[in-house]
Amino acid sequence: MASQHCSENQVWAIVPAKRFSQAKSRLAAVLTTSERARLARAMLHDVMTVLSSVDELAGILVVSCDPAVAEAVRPFGAEILNDVPETGVNDAVRAGLNALSSQRMAGAMIVPGDVPFVTAAEVRDVLRAMEDRAVVLAPALRDGGTNCLAMTYPYAIQPCFGDGSFSGHLTAARRMGATCEICHLDSLGHDIDCPDDLVAAPRRSGSRTSDLLDELNLVHARVGPPVLQSLGGQL
């Protein structure tokens, strides 16, 4: 499959977002439901702040069934697609891709809502790579996941987000004969998915995620008693 050139202002960012109240279930052993909801909201805010600052993007499409998510992203000028079935991240991504495909938009960059340390420079790195590659992948630093899947046209490959998805996306690109570039990006590669990520997360001035993690004051998080400790004692 030949690479399709993708010029500026033809690429939309797709951001799938679960209900805040159901987000980050893997952190249930160390954070309360309320804390996980606050974390999901803070991370999404940081992702949207960066994406909305990149003028080269044609727009942002958030796929979610949560009115609270819609309220949180509306100030950023995002389009909102109601994820009525709410059957998982890959179905949400496919719904977003279908919406773009129906409008004949040229490209899609799928960015999860839990990569709050992504930078505008990294988004532009991916956009530049899309100029002569059909598929661009940014792997997670830790768990073999995919923290960004960019395609010069919807469904260059099928999305398969989840554990080990980077290998799955790479294999799919090779199977389809799609030209592919891998972008190893430190900030975009760092997501928050498991307890260790809460402690290892970098800090950034002006980041709501960083501010919340500082507020929680985590110095150790692991499964098993005590499940969470802070400088002030156990939470």
Summary of the structure (lengths in Angstrom):
residues: 235
radius of gyration: 17.4
end to end distance: 53.6
largest distance: 57.9
contacts: 783
relative contact order: 0.17
helix: 37%
strand: 18%
